[in-house]
Amino acid sequence: MTQTLRRMQKKRAAGDGGFTLVELLVVVVIIGVLVAIAVPMYLNYRKGAANKSAESDVRAAVSAVEQFYTENGNAYPADGSSTADKLIFGTTASGATATGGTPQTATLSPQNSMQYKNNGASYRICGMNSDGKTIYVYDSAVGGSVKKATVQTDLGACIASATP
């Protein structure tokens, strides 16, 4: 009898190599909870990165405008809107071609768009990322850093507005 029990225990121990259905279900539930937490966080991270790229592009455009101003007899460039991947500052507001060097270019990150408005003694740059839906603005009359636009819903309204 004892030998029979030992043989049965050995047989059973040799056959126990897998997981039970309950253990597998617990693992699947844990993975599901982790995915439910991670996916929204990842999407927010991507949205934040898209917004930061638009803000960075506006900063780069400010540098390009100031470089143009310095090289072209203290004249700001003419108004402009971005093309597919850049915003080129090549003529002064009076229509004269850049005289003190090459035209300045602000390269845009993918899916970003930007507009520039010459206001005579100052200028305004607005930029946004199509994914982020947040507009960033720099107004040289106010100075300071690039800020989020508070009211505007599109670049045209941002450029025309007097408030950041």
N, C-alpha and C positions, 0 to 999 in steps of 0.2 A: 504494500500500500504506500509506504513511504517512497519507494522508488517511482511509483506511478505519479505521485504528486510532484516529485522533483522533475520528472520528465515533462510533465504538463507545464510547470513553471518555466523550465528552460525553453520549451516551445513557445510559450506566450511571450517571454522576454525577447526572444529572437524576432518575433513578429511585430513588436512595438517599436517601430522606427519613425513613425510619422506624427503629425500633429492632429489633434481632434478638431472637429468642426467648430466647436466653441472657441478654441484658441485662434483658429484662422479668422473667424468673425470678429473677434476682439481686435486683431491686428488690422483688419480692413477698416473698422470703425475709427481706430486711432489715426490711420493714414488719412481718412476722410476729414477728420477734425483738423489735422495739420494743414491739409490743402485748403480747407475753408478759411483758415486764418491767413495763410500765406498769399493766396491769390489777390485779395483786396490790397494787402500791403504792397505787393509788387506793382499793382496798377497805380497806386498812389505815388510810388517811387518813380515810375516812368513819367507821370504827369508833372511831378516836381522837377525832374531832369529836363523835360521839354520847356518848362517855364524858365529855368535857369539858362538854357541855351538862348532863348529869346532875349533875356536880360543881358547876357554877355554880348550878343550881337549889337544891341543898342549901345553898350559901352564902347565897342570897337568902332561903331559909326561916329560916336562923339570924338574919338581920337582922330579918325580920318577927316572929319570936318575941321577940327582945330589945326591939323597939319595943313589942310588946304588953305585955311585962313592965314596961317603964318607964311606960306610960300607964295601967296597971291595978293600981296599988298593990302592985307587986312580986309579982304572981301570974302564974305561967306559964299558958298556955292549956291547955284540955282536950286529951286525945289526939285524933288525927285522921289520916285517910288522904286522899290526893288524889282529887279527882274527875277529870273528863276533862282539865282544863287548869289546875287550881289547887288549892291547899291553903289553906283559910280558917281563921284563928284568931279565933273570935268569942266564946267563953265561957271563963271561968276553970275550973280543975280542980274547983272546988266547985260548978260549974254556973251561977254568976252570969254575967249578960251583961256584956260589956265595958263598963266604966264610964268610962274616961278618954279615950275617943275612938272612932273607928270600928274595927271589926274589921280585923285585918291579913290580907293575902292574899299568898301566895307563888305567882306565876304559873309554870307549868311549860312547858318546851319540849315540842314534839310528841313523842309516844311515851315520855315520861318518867313515872315514878310515884314517889310519895314517901309515907312514913309518919312520924308524929311521936308520941313517947311522953313524957308528963309523969311524971317520977320523984319528984315532990315538990320537993326543993330543986335539982333539975337536970332536964335533958331530953335526949332523944336523937332525932336525925333521920337517917333512912336514905332514900336515893334511888338509882334506877337507870334506865337507858335500856334498853328492850326489845331494841334492836339490839346494844348494847355488852356486855350481860351482866356488867357490873362494878357492884358496889354501893359507894356512897360513904356514909360515916357521919360524923356530928358528935356528940360527946358533951360536953355542957357541964360535966360533972363532971371531965373530963380537960382540956378547953379545947384551945387550939392551933388547928390548921387542919383542914379537911375531909380525911379520909383514906380510902383504899381499905379496904373490909372484907376481912379476911384469910381467914375461914372460911365465912361465910354464903353460901347459895345463893339465898335469897329474902328479901324485905323483912320478912316476919313473923319469920323467924329472926334477922335483923339487929336488929330492934327489941327482941326478947326477950333478946338476948345482952348479956353484961356486958363483953365484949371487943370492941374495934374491928375 
